[in-house]
Amino acid sequence: MGNGREAVITNAQPANTRWQQALIIGASLMLVLTLLAFGLLLVAIQQRLVEPPRFSVHIGHVYFGAPCPSPAFDCDINLNYYAVWRGQDMPNGRIHFDEVFFTYLKKKR
């Protein structure tokens, strides 16, 4: 008390730790919002509020396509379902497709 030295106690955290916490919280929030948006998009597609995307992608020996497995298949535009297909090359030169995702769609209004 009388010696001129006083202890100073602070609760200040280093700024680096606060930045790390902010980045973790921000990344977690972005992940949750992305998953929520994806879920809402699936519901909107199922309810026919959003037109389902049509695509065909070929990456190496793997193929992805929707709603038909391949552009070689002639799909009706007014399908009552939506499916995502995954294909892979077979040794005999054919392509084998497996269904990855499937949902029924409501009728168009």
C-alpha positions, 0 to 999 in steps of 0.5 A: 500500500505505501510502497508505491507499487499497485497491482493492476488486474485486467480482463482484456483478452488478446485481440488475436483470440477475439478475431479467431472467435469471430471467424469461428462464429462467422464460419459456423453461421455461414454453414448453418445458413447455407444448409438452411438455404439448400433445404428450402431450395429442395422444398421449393423444388418439390412444391414446384415453386422453383423450376428444377435445374437440368444438368449433365456434367462429365468429370473423368470417368464419372457422370452426373445428370438430372433429371435424366441420367444422360442427354442421350435419354429423351426426358419429358419436360413435365416429369412428376419427379426429379432425380439426380443420377451418377454414372460411371464407365464400365469396362465393356464401354457402357455407362452404368447409372445409379440414382443418387437423389429422388423426389416426387414433384407436385403437379404444375398449376 
